[in-house]
Amino acid sequence: MPIPLQEEGEFNSTKIAKGVYASLGTITKITNLSNHPSITRETPNCRNDGTPYELCIEVEYEREDGKKWNSRFWGEYDTDQVTGRIKGWKPFRNGVQKFFTVMYGSKDEVGQRIEDDASMGETLFAPCIGKKFYRVSYINGVKDDGKGKYKDWDQVFLENVPIEEIQTAWAIASVNYKSYVPDAVDEIARLKDENATDFNYGANDNTNPTNTDEEEFEL
């Protein structure tokens, strides 16, 4: 019986929408990059613009192709405006809180695993190692070399979630995402056509099914 061969990119990711892909990975490590009074650092960890992180984790995961990737999630502390004391976490646009809520299934469970001073430790991290989740990345533009630029969505999904549920969640959320540039897919295809030659053989053979990918999945 013939073995069904996959198209390039199918093994590593699942298409969610135009220029949007979900990759299944297994968590191998979680690193705390937060700046918290309980953590002593020579210099604070900062964003590209120099702003220090408040809440931040880096999640390393191994995809189905065996390659290791990592993604960062951010959030902010809920701080007393008078004393400056950290009371907890702000829920608004808190990717760290979203990540752990998915991993544990409820905010209450996450809250019980956070330290009394709102910092994070192994009680929160350790049980997540070995868990599988879908990481969603969406096209953000075109690189100088004609390949797609991608950004990570701060929403993750457990491996048993139906793909249709991820598609629905993305369709609702993406309406407000100015960073999502689906037209970049068409631009990539146009650039490929411009760079194509009339030498219709081998890698340039338009009838070759291995050349039917929409764009190269690359982060």
C-alpha positions as CSV (number, residue, x, y, z in Angstrom):
1,M,0.0,0.0,0.0
2,P,1.5,3.4,-0.9
3,I,2.6,5.6,1.9
4,P,0.8,9.0,1.8
5,L,3.5,11.7,1.4
6,Q,3.0,15.1,3.1
7,E,3.5,18.5,1.5
8,E,6.3,20.6,2.8
9,G,5.3,22.3,6.0
10,E,2.4,20.0,6.8
11,F,4.4,18.0,9.4
12,N,5.5,21.0,11.4
13,S,2.3,23.1,11.4
14,T,-1.4,23.3,10.7
15,K,-2.9,26.1,8.7
16,I,-5.4,28.1,10.7
17,A,-6.1,31.0,8.4
18,K,-4.3,32.9,5.6
19,G,-0.7,33.2,6.8
20,V,-1.6,31.7,10.2
21,Y,-0.2,28.4,11.5
22,A,-0.5,26.3,14.7
23,S,2.5,24.2,15.7
24,L,2.3,21.5,18.4
25,G,5.2,21.5,20.8
26,T,6.3,19.9,24.1
27,I,7.4,22.2,26.9
28,T,11.1,21.5,27.8
29,K,12.0,24.5,29.9
30,I,10.5,27.7,31.4
31,T,12.8,30.6,32.3
32,N,11.7,33.5,34.5
33,L,12.8,36.8,32.9
34,S,10.6,38.9,35.2
35,N,12.0,41.9,37.1
36,H,10.7,41.5,40.6
37,P,12.0,42.9,44.0
38,S,12.7,39.3,45.1
39,I,15.1,38.7,42.1
40,T,18.6,40.2,42.1
41,R,19.8,41.1,38.6
42,E,22.9,43.1,37.6
43,T,20.8,44.8,34.9
44,P,17.1,44.5,34.4
45,N,15.7,42.5,31.5
46,C,14.2,44.9,29.0
47,R,12.2,45.1,25.8
48,N,13.8,46.2,22.6
49,D,12.8,49.8,23.3
50,G,14.7,49.6,26.7
51,T,11.6,49.3,28.9
52,P,12.1,46.8,31.7
53,Y,9.9,43.8,31.8
54,E,7.5,43.3,34.7
55,L,6.2,39.8,34.2
56,C,8.0,37.8,31.6
57,I,8.6,34.1,30.9
58,E,10.5,32.3,28.1
59,V,9.0,29.0,27.2
60,E,11.3,26.5,25.3
61,Y,9.5,23.7,23.5
62,E,10.3,20.9,21.1
63,R,8.2,20.7,18.0
64,E,7.2,17.5,16.3
65,D,10.1,17.7,13.9
66,G,12.5,17.5,16.8
67,K,13.6,21.2,16.6
68,K,13.6,23.4,19.7
69,W,11.9,26.8,19.6
70,N,11.1,29.4,22.3
71,S,8.5,32.0,22.8
72,R,8.1,34.8,25.3
73,F,5.0,35.9,27.2
74,W,4.6,39.2,29.0
75,G,2.4,40.8,31.6
76,E,2.3,43.5,34.3
77,Y,2.0,43.5,38.1
78,D,-0.9,45.1,39.9
79,T,0.9,47.6,42.1
80,D,-0.4,49.8,45.0
81,Q,-0.2,53.3,43.7
82,V,0.7,54.7,47.2
83,T,3.1,52.2,48.6
84,G,4.4,50.7,45.4
85,R,3.9,47.2,46.8
86,I,3.0,44.5,44.3
87,K,-0.4,43.1,45.1
88,G,-0.8,40.7,42.2
89,W,-1.1,40.5,38.4
90,K,-3.0,42.8,36.1
91,P,-5.3,40.6,33.9
92,F,-5.4,43.0,30.9
93,R,-3.3,41.7,27.9
94,N,-1.4,39.4,30.3
95,G,0.2,36.7,28.2
96,V,1.8,35.1,31.2
97,Q,-1.5,34.7,33.0
98,K,-3.2,33.4,29.8
99,F,-0.4,30.8,29.3
100,F,-0.6,29.4,32.8
101,T,-4.4,29.5,32.9
102,V,-4.4,27.2,29.8
103,M,-1.8,24.9,31.3
104,Y,-3.7,24.5,34.6
105,G,-7.3,24.9,33.4
106,S,-8.3,27.7,35.8
107,K,-7.1,31.1,37.2
108,D,-7.7,29.8,40.7
109,E,-5.2,27.0,40.3
110,V,-2.6,29.5,38.9
111,G,-3.3,31.9,41.8
112,Q,-2.6,29.1,44.3
113,R,0.8,28.4,42.7
114,I,2.0,32.0,42.6
115,E,4.1,33.1,45.6
116,D,2.5,35.5,48.2
117,D,4.6,38.4,46.8
118,A,3.2,37.6,43.3
119,S,6.5,36.2,42.0
120,M,6.9,32.9,40.2
121,G,8.8,29.8,41.0
122,E,9.1,26.0,40.4
123,T,5.7,25.4,42.0
124,L,4.2,27.1,39.0
125,F,6.8,26.0,36.4
126,A,7.7,22.4,37.1
127,P,4.3,20.8,36.5
128,C,4.2,22.3,33.0
129,I,7.3,20.6,31.8
130,G,6.3,17.8,29.3
131,K,2.9,19.3,28.5
132,K,2.0,19.7,24.9
133,F,0.4,22.8,23.5
134,Y,-0.3,24.6,20.2
135,R,1.6,27.8,19.5
136,V,0.0,30.0,16.9
137,S,2.1,32.3,14.7
138,Y,0.7,34.8,12.1
139,I,2.2,36.6,9.2
140,N,3.4,40.2,9.9
141,G,5.0,41.2,6.7
142,V,7.7,40.3,4.2
143,K,11.4,40.1,4.8
144,D,14.0,41.6,2.5
145,D,14.7,38.1,1.1
146,G,11.0,37.6,0.1
147,K,10.1,35.3,2.9
148,G,7.4,35.9,5.5
149,K,7.9,37.6,8.8
150,Y,5.9,36.0,11.6
151,K,4.7,37.0,15.1
152,D,3.5,34.8,17.9
153,W,0.0,35.1,19.2
154,D,-0.1,35.3,23.0
155,Q,-2.9,32.7,23.2
156,V,-2.0,29.0,23.4
157,F,-4.1,25.9,23.2
158,L,-3.7,22.4,24.7
159,E,-3.1,19.5,22.3
160,N,-6.6,18.0,22.7
161,V,-8.3,21.3,21.5
162,P,-10.0,20.8,18.1
163,I,-8.4,22.8,15.3
164,E,-11.8,24.3,14.6
165,E,-11.8,25.9,18.0
166,I,-8.4,27.5,17.4
167,Q,-9.7,28.8,14.0
168,T,-12.8,30.4,15.6
169,A,-10.7,32.0,18.4
170,W,-8.3,33.4,15.9
171,A,-11.1,34.7,13.6
172,I,-12.6,36.7,16.6
173,A,-9.3,38.0,17.9
174,S,-7.6,38.9,14.6
175,V,-10.2,41.6,13.8
176,N,-8.4,43.9,16.2
177,Y,-4.8,42.9,15.2
178,K,-3.2,45.6,13.1
179,S,0.0,43.5,13.1
180,Y,-1.7,40.7,11.2
181,V,-0.9,41.3,7.5
182,P,-2.6,38.6,5.4
183,D,-1.9,40.5,2.2
184,A,1.8,39.6,2.7
185,V,0.9,36.1,1.5
186,D,-0.1,37.5,-1.9
187,E,3.0,39.7,-2.0
188,I,5.3,36.7,-1.3
189,A,3.6,34.8,-4.1
190,R,4.0,37.8,-6.4
191,L,7.7,38.0,-5.6
192,K,8.2,34.3,-6.3
193,D,6.5,34.8,-9.7
194,E,8.8,37.7,-10.5
195,N,11.9,35.7,-9.5
196,A,10.8,32.6,-11.4
197,T,12.6,31.7,-14.7
198,D,11.4,30.2,-17.9
199,F,13.6,27.1,-17.1
200,N,10.7,24.8,-16.3
201,Y,12.7,21.8,-14.9
202,G,13.5,20.4,-11.5
203,A,13.1,23.1,-8.8
204,N,11.5,25.4,-11.3
205,D,9.0,22.9,-12.6
206,N,5.6,24.4,-12.0
207,T,4.0,21.0,-12.2
208,N,6.1,19.7,-9.3
209,P,3.7,19.3,-6.3
210,T,6.5,20.1,-3.8
211,N,6.4,23.8,-5.1
212,T,2.8,24.4,-4.1
213,D,3.4,25.8,-0.6
214,E,1.8,29.1,0.0
215,E,4.9,30.6,1.7
216,E,7.7,29.3,3.8
217,F,6.9,28.9,7.4
218,E,9.6,30.7,9.2
219,L,9.9,32.6,12.5
